[in-house]
Amino acid sequence: MQIQINTDHNIEGREALAAHVSGVVENAVGRFSDHVTRVEVHLTDEVGHKSGQDDKRCVMEARLKGRQPIAVTHHAESMHQAVDAAADKLTRLVESTIERLRDQEIRAAAAPHQEPWEV
C-alpha cells in the first residue's frame, strides 16, 4: 500500500508531519492492505498564517483494487486533529465498503444461475 502526502504552501514542518500522517494512515487502514492499493492525503491550511477555527483540512482518498476511489474530509483546529479524525472516518468507510462488497459476492455466489432466456 502506497501512502502519498500532499500539502499546500502554508503547511510547516512537512517532514515531521509526513511521518506522523504515514503512521496514522498505516494504523488506520494497514489491515486492509490486501484491498487498498494507495492512500492519498491532502493537507491544507485554509486561512494560511492567520488563525481560524477549524481551518486545517485533511482529505484522505483510498484507492481500492478494482473500485472507484473513496474519500473522506475533516476540518479541525490543528492538523494532527484533522488527520486523526479523517483516518477514523476512512477506516469506517473502507471497512463498510469491503463488507458491502463481500456481501454482494456472497449473494451472487448463492443465487441460482439462470440463463438469460430462462426469465
Backbone as JSON, one array per atom type, in Angstrom:
{
  "sequence": "MQIQINTDHNIEGREALAAHVSGVVENAVGRFSDHVTRVEVHLTDEVGHKSGQDDKRCVMEARLKGRQPIAVTHHAESMHQAVDAAADKLTRLVESTIERLRDQEIRAAAAPHQEPWEV",
  "N": [[0.86, -1.17, 0.0], [0.66, 2.1, -0.95], [1.41, 5.33, 0.34], [0.65, 8.56, -0.19], [1.45, 11.89, 0.33], [0.25, 15.13, 0.22], [0.77, 18.6, 0.5], [-0.22, 22.0, 1.1], [1.27, 25.25, 0.45], [1.21, 26.55, 2.87], [1.68, 24.87, 4.97], [3.68, 23.98, 7.67], [6.68, 22.32, 8.82], [6.84, 19.94, 7.28], [8.18, 17.42, 6.94], [8.18, 16.14, 9.49], [5.44, 16.12, 9.91], [4.64, 14.55, 7.76], [5.72, 12.08, 8.48], [4.2, 11.55, 10.77], [1.6, 11.45, 9.62], [1.87, 9.28, 7.85], [2.23, 7.16, 9.66], [-0.23, 7.25, 11.04], [-2.06, 6.71, 8.95], [-1.2, 4.15, 8.18], [-1.75, 2.71, 10.54], [-4.5, 3.03, 10.55], [-5.61, 1.91, 8.14], [-3.99, -0.19, 7.44], [-4.51, -2.89, 7.93], [-6.19, -3.5, 5.9], [-4.67, -3.8, 3.66], [-4.61, -5.69, 1.65], [-6.67, -4.98, 0.04], [-6.55, -2.21, -0.35], [-4.79, -0.14, -2.45], [-3.52, 2.32, -2.6], [-3.23, 5.31, -0.65], [-4.08, 8.6, -0.73], [-3.24, 11.63, 0.75], [-4.31, 14.82, 1.46], [-3.35, 17.82, 2.7], [-4.33, 20.9, 4.0], [-4.11, 24.33, 4.95], [-6.49, 26.4, 5.38], [-6.71, 29.16, 5.83], [-4.19, 30.12, 5.86], [-1.49, 31.79, 7.43], [-2.97, 33.13, 9.27], [-4.99, 32.85, 12.21], [-7.65, 30.62, 12.7], [-10.83, 29.13, 13.35], [-11.16, 25.68, 13.07], [-9.7, 25.56, 10.62], [-7.88, 23.89, 9.48], [-7.52, 21.37, 7.14], [-8.01, 18.0, 6.22], [-7.95, 15.71, 3.7], [-8.56, 12.45, 2.8], [-8.01, 9.97, 0.48], [-8.77, 6.83, -0.58], [-7.66, 4.2, -2.61], [-9.15, 1.45, -3.81], [-8.64, -1.89, -4.89], [-9.7, -2.45, -8.13], [-11.93, -0.79, -7.87], [-13.72, 2.36, -7.68], [-12.17, 5.33, -6.37], [-12.46, 6.17, -2.87], [-13.34, 8.72, -0.56], [-12.69, 10.87, 2.29], [-13.23, 13.73, 4.4], [-11.99, 16.04, 6.81], [-12.25, 18.8, 8.98], [-10.41, 20.74, 11.34], [-9.06, 22.28, 14.36], [-6.33, 21.87, 14.64], [-3.71, 20.42, 12.65], [-2.96, 17.82, 13.29], [-5.24, 16.91, 14.67], [-7.1, 17.01, 12.59], [-6.02, 15.12, 10.81], [-6.07, 12.74, 12.38], [-8.86, 12.45, 12.86], [-9.85, 12.28, 10.24], [-8.61, 9.91, 9.47], [-9.91, 8.09, 11.15], [-12.51, 8.26, 10.08], [-11.94, 7.32, 7.5], [-11.16, 4.69, 8.01], [-13.6, 3.56, 8.91], [-15.13, 3.9, 6.56], [-13.71, 2.43, 4.59], [-13.82, -0.12, 5.75], [-16.65, -0.58, 5.8], [-17.18, -0.47, 3.07], [-15.7, -2.64, 2.05], [-16.98, -4.73, 3.44], [-19.54, -4.51, 2.33], [-18.97, -5.18, -0.33], [-18.13, -7.82, 0.0], [-20.53, -8.96, 0.94], [-22.1, -8.66, -1.36], [-20.71, -10.34, -3.11], [-21.11, -12.82, -1.83], [-23.9, -13.06, -1.96], [-24.19, -13.14, -4.74], [-22.85, -15.51, -5.35], [-24.45, -17.34, -4.05], [-26.85, -17.19, -5.37], [-29.06, -18.83, -7.59], [-27.98, -19.97, -10.74], [-29.1, -18.56, -13.71], [-29.95, -18.84, -17.07], [-29.97, -16.29, -19.57], [-32.3, -16.47, -21.14], [-34.13, -17.78, -19.58], [-36.05, -16.42, -18.03]],
  "CA": [[0.0, 0.0, 0.0], [1.4, 3.36, -1.03], [0.82, 6.49, 1.01], [1.13, 9.78, -0.83], [1.04, 13.04, 1.13], [0.34, 16.41, -0.48], [0.5, 19.73, 1.38], [-0.16, 23.3, 0.45], [2.45, 26.03, 0.83], [1.04, 27.1, 4.22], [1.96, 23.84, 5.97], [5.05, 23.99, 8.18], [7.13, 21.05, 9.4], [6.31, 18.91, 6.39], [8.79, 16.11, 7.14], [7.64, 15.56, 10.72], [4.01, 15.88, 9.69], [4.52, 13.41, 6.84], [5.97, 10.86, 9.25], [3.01, 11.34, 11.61], [0.49, 11.07, 8.76], [2.12, 7.91, 7.36], [1.94, 6.24, 10.76], [-1.68, 7.25, 11.3], [-2.73, 6.01, 7.84], [-0.85, 2.73, 8.27], [-2.53, 2.14, 11.64], [-5.93, 3.1, 10.24], [-6.07, 1.03, 7.06], [-2.98, -1.2, 7.14], [-5.08, -4.25, 7.95], [-6.91, -3.68, 4.64], [-3.69, -3.62, 2.58], [-4.93, -6.6, 0.54], [-7.7, -4.32, -0.77], [-6.2, -0.81, -0.6], [-3.51, -0.04, -3.16], [-2.89, 3.62, -2.32], [-3.98, 6.33, 0.07], [-3.58, 9.95, -0.96], [-3.62, 12.53, 1.82], [-4.17, 16.22, 1.07], [-3.41, 18.66, 3.89], [-4.37, 22.32, 3.68], [-4.41, 25.32, 5.97], [-7.36, 27.19, 4.53], [-6.56, 30.61, 6.0], [-2.78, 30.45, 5.89], [-0.85, 32.11, 8.7], [-3.96, 33.68, 10.2], [-5.61, 31.79, 13.0], [-9.08, 30.47, 12.47], [-11.39, 27.92, 13.93], [-11.35, 24.58, 12.13], [-9.17, 25.96, 9.33], [-6.99, 22.84, 8.97], [-8.35, 20.37, 6.45], [-7.37, 16.78, 5.77], [-8.73, 14.86, 2.8], [-7.92, 11.16, 2.55], [-8.64, 9.24, -0.62], [-8.27, 5.46, -0.67], [-7.88, 3.51, -3.87], [-9.35, 0.03, -3.6], [-8.42, -2.67, -6.11], [-10.85, -2.66, -9.0], [-13.06, 0.07, -7.48], [-13.52, 3.8, -7.72], [-11.63, 5.83, -5.11], [-13.39, 6.67, -1.85], [-12.65, 9.82, 0.12], [-13.27, 11.49, 3.47], [-12.67, 15.04, 4.72], [-12.24, 16.52, 8.16], [-11.71, 20.1, 9.37], [-10.15, 20.82, 12.77], [-8.23, 23.41, 14.77], [-4.93, 21.53, 14.4], [-3.54, 19.45, 11.57], [-2.98, 16.47, 13.88], [-6.64, 16.55, 14.93], [-7.75, 16.77, 11.29], [-5.51, 13.84, 10.29], [-6.59, 11.64, 13.2], [-10.3, 12.29, 12.64], [-10.04, 11.79, 8.87], [-8.21, 8.5, 9.46], [-11.02, 7.33, 11.75], [-13.58, 8.21, 9.08], [-11.51, 6.46, 6.4], [-11.22, 3.31, 8.5], [-15.01, 3.11, 8.88], [-15.6, 3.85, 5.18], [-13.07, 1.28, 3.93], [-14.38, -1.33, 6.35], [-18.02, -0.79, 5.34], [-17.13, -0.73, 1.63], [-15.24, -4.03, 1.87], [-18.06, -5.61, 3.91], [-20.6, -4.45, 1.33], [-18.52, -5.95, -1.49], [-18.17, -9.25, 0.39], [-21.94, -9.37, 0.96], [-22.54, -8.78, -2.75], [-20.1, -11.56, -3.66], [-21.77, -13.97, -1.21], [-25.24, -13.16, -2.56], [-24.05, -13.55, -6.15], [-22.46, -16.92, -5.38], [-25.56, -18.15, -3.56], [-28.0, -17.1, -6.28], [-29.07, -19.89, -8.62], [-27.6, -19.48, -12.06], [-30.16, -18.62, -14.73], [-29.58, -18.4, -18.41], [-30.76, -15.08, -19.88], [-33.6, -16.78, -21.76], [-34.95, -18.5, -18.62], [-36.66, -15.47, -17.11]],
  "C": [[0.9, 1.23, 0.0], [0.65, 4.44, -0.27], [1.47, 7.72, 0.41], [0.57, 10.97, -0.07], [1.3, 14.31, 0.34], [-0.02, 17.51, 0.5], [0.47, 21.01, 0.58], [1.04, 24.08, 0.99], [2.36, 26.63, 2.23], [1.39, 26.11, 5.32], [3.43, 23.9, 6.37], [5.39, 22.62, 8.77], [6.68, 19.86, 8.58], [6.87, 17.52, 6.66], [8.22, 15.41, 8.38], [6.16, 15.23, 10.56], [3.81, 14.68, 8.78], [4.76, 12.1, 7.57], [4.78, 10.53, 10.14], [1.85, 10.81, 10.77], [0.66, 9.63, 8.26], [1.81, 6.88, 8.44], [0.47, 6.13, 11.06], [-2.41, 6.47, 10.22], [-2.44, 4.51, 7.91], [-1.63, 2.05, 9.39], [-4.01, 2.07, 11.3], [-6.37, 2.05, 9.22], [-5.05, -0.05, 6.67], [-3.53, -2.61, 7.09], [-5.89, -4.55, 6.69], [-5.97, -3.62, 3.44], [-3.9, -4.6, 1.42], [-5.91, -5.94, -0.43], [-7.31, -2.9, -1.19], [-4.84, -0.74, -1.26], [-2.77, 1.25, -2.82], [-3.83, 4.49, -1.53], [-3.31, 7.66, -0.23], [-4.13, 10.84, 0.14], [-3.32, 13.95, 1.36], [-4.38, 17.07, 2.32], [-3.38, 20.13, 3.47], [-4.69, 23.14, 4.92], [-5.19, 26.39, 5.22], [-7.25, 28.7, 4.7], [-5.1, 31.02, 6.16], [-2.28, 30.74, 7.29], [-1.79, 32.79, 9.68], [-4.53, 32.53, 11.02], [-7.11, 31.79, 12.73], [-9.56, 29.18, 13.07], [-11.64, 26.9, 12.83], [-10.87, 24.92, 10.72], [-8.19, 24.95, 8.74], [-7.86, 21.75, 8.37], [-7.49, 19.19, 6.02], [-8.36, 16.0, 4.91], [-7.93, 13.59, 2.59], [-8.73, 10.43, 1.49], [-7.98, 7.88, -0.71], [-8.63, 4.87, -2.02], [-7.97, 2.02, -3.57], [-9.2, -0.7, -4.93], [-9.72, -2.86, -6.87], [-12.07, -1.8, -8.7], [-12.71, 1.52, -7.69], [-12.94, 4.26, -6.38], [-12.74, 6.28, -4.16], [-12.64, 7.7, -1.03], [-13.44, 10.31, 1.33], [-12.56, 12.83, 3.69], [-12.96, 15.37, 6.17], [-11.54, 17.86, 8.37], [-11.52, 20.11, 10.88], [-9.28, 22.04, 13.07], [-6.75, 23.13, 14.56], [-4.86, 20.48, 13.3], [-3.55, 18.03, 12.11], [-4.4, 16.01, 14.17], [-7.36, 16.22, 13.63], [-7.32, 15.43, 10.72], [-6.1, 12.67, 11.06], [-8.07, 11.38, 12.94], [-10.58, 11.78, 11.22], [-9.66, 10.31, 8.77], [-9.29, 7.61, 10.07], [-12.17, 7.18, 10.75], [-13.21, 7.25, 7.95], [-11.56, 4.99, 6.8], [-12.65, 2.78, 8.41], [-15.51, 2.96, 7.44], [-15.0, 2.66, 4.43], [-13.67, -0.02, 4.44], [-15.8, -1.6, 5.83], [-18.06, -1.08, 3.84], [-16.73, -2.17, 1.37], [-16.32, -5.01, 2.33], [-19.2, -5.66, 2.89], [-20.22, -5.28, 0.1], [-18.55, -7.44, -1.2], [-19.61, -9.77, 0.4], [-22.47, -9.55, -0.45], [-21.98, -10.04, -3.39], [-20.79, -12.81, -3.13], [-23.16, -14.16, -1.82], [-25.17, -13.64, -4.0], [-23.69, -15.03, -6.25], [-23.61, -17.83, -4.96], [-26.76, -18.16, -4.5], [-27.92, -18.22, -7.31], [-28.75, -19.27, -9.98], [-28.76, -19.64, -13.03], [-29.58, -18.15, -16.05], [-30.46, -17.2, -18.75], [-32.13, -15.38, -20.47], [-34.54, -17.5, -20.81], [-35.66, -17.57, -17.65], [-38.06, -15.83, -16.84]]
}
